Amino acid sequence: MKSRFVILIISAILLGGLMCSSFAQSPNGTRVNGFTLVVPPSSVPHPGQAHTNYVWAIPDVSRPDGPPDGTESPASLACVYGLTKGPKGCSVADSKNNPTGGWGAIGIVDAGDYPTAKEDLHVFSKYFGLPEADFHKVFADGHKPPVYSGWDVEESLDIEWAHAMAPKAKIFLIESKQVNTDPTWQAVRVAGKVVAQAGGGTVSNSWGISEWAQETQYDKNFVHPGVVFFAASGDSGVGVASHPAASPNVVSVGGTYFERDSNGNFIDEIYYGGGGDISPYEKIPSYQTIIKKIVGNHRGYPDVAAPFCCAPIYITSYGGWGAVGGTSWSSPTMAGIVNAAGAKYKSTADELTAIYKEYGNKKQYKADFHDITDGDSHCTAGWDLCAGVGSPLTYKGK
């Protein structure tokens, strides 16, 4: 019997399917290792409006008592990336060692209230053997916003996987009212403030909006002493511009996919669907001078990459366990990894300067990052529009 999660997703296809025809390089209907990817209405870009960056992953066979088969786990992801000691092959079934790091806080910026956030995070943590989260919900303007369709799934994904990668960090979910479907800029500023007050850390933004000429005047919102900001690069593929991913004041995170054999063993990591572009409006930041021959005089992104598909989540309003993908998974995952790395950089610029410095040292780069070269014609050796410098390998250089 299909779970309520799957039934609700299938019922949404009629709502989102026609809308997705405008979604450049849409993953809508794509088949991935036992899943069908479906773009929800909240993730369909519209001019001048922000959107989420996740896709539903509808499993061929659902499990009412746990995550769908074919999804990763905190331990399997940590094993592949060398964050923990794991079994050869890093299969989901055999990987048992979860990440244990984290410091200060991780802020999550989203639109709308997620009524069962704490309870759902508890179920997720208990199932995967993670410690109870030090979780806090903050209303950006001091008032609880309404529940917005689709954004509760986004929030579930964000808080559960930020906690999974950095279980010792405080988790702050900053809930905002919508303005043209956007989380407010106030919410971004509040996220920086509460994370700084908690000792510093990272902030993840999984939402996006098409780039526009005046975007540079809003980049200042992603600057706060002691805080490193992250943003999903989008799910529309290479050549589709997105903000805040294009901002020089965020670590822009693209999307990848773990190839596994019939026994579930990790084979390779390839590019999968993440956004990437050279901004027409943002000037090249100093930390990207090393790739000036590629990007010219403008900001290129993403900077790094993390998994796009497929992530298990637990959310009460959709009947429990389900699976999703998208760079909405990539961003909080990378924010958690960097938080757990404990470098404690005082700004996004410091974080990115360190990453591109690693990139400039061939020996260190090879040891600290996966260079993603497969999955699209744009994926080449070294920095590219698919995955930036690549995905994390150990905590070094993060």
Number of C-alpha atoms within 10 A of each C-alpha: 9 12 17 18 22 23 14 13 20 14 10 15 18 12 13 19 17 11 16 21 12 12 18 15 16 18 20 20 15 12 14 15 14 15 23 17 25 27 30 24 21 22 25 25 24 15 9 13 16 24 25 32 30 32 30 25 30 24 24 13 15 20 15 16 10 15 22 24 19 20 22 21 22 25 28 27 23 26 27 26 22 16 25 20 17 20 16 12 18 24 23 21 14 15 22 21 18 24 24 16 20 24 21 23 30 35 35 29 30 29 33 25 23 25 15 14 21 18 13 22 24 18 20 25 21 12 13 15 15 22 14 16 20 14 18 13 18 21 18 25 15 9 11 17 17 15 15 16 13 17 21 23 24 25 25 22 26 28 28 28 28 32 33 32 30 31 26 22 27 23 26 22 29 27 31 27 24 17 12 11 18 20 25 20 18 14 24 25 18 22 32 27 18 20 26 22 13 15 14 26 34 34 32 33 28 31 30 27 22 20 22 15 9 9 17 17 8 12 18 14 17 23 19 21 15 20 29 32 29 27 31 37 42 38 34 23 25 27 16 19 24 28 24 29 33 34 27 26 23 28 30 34 38 40 34 27 20 20 13 17 11 6 9 15 20 19 13 14 22 24 25 26 27 30 30 32 22 24 24 15 16 19 18 19 18 13 19 23 15 14 18 16 9 15 20 14 17 19 25 30 32 32 27 30 34 31 29 26 30 27 24 24 26 27 23 18 15 17 15 20 24 29 27 26 26 36 34 33 30 36 36 33 29 31 30 29 29 26 31 26 20 17 15 21 21 17 22 23 20 13 23 26 16 17 22 21 17 21 22 14 11 12 10 14 22 14 15 23 24 22 25 26 20 17 16 16 9 16 20 16 12 19 24 26 26 37 36 23 25 31 26 25 21 20 19 18 22 23
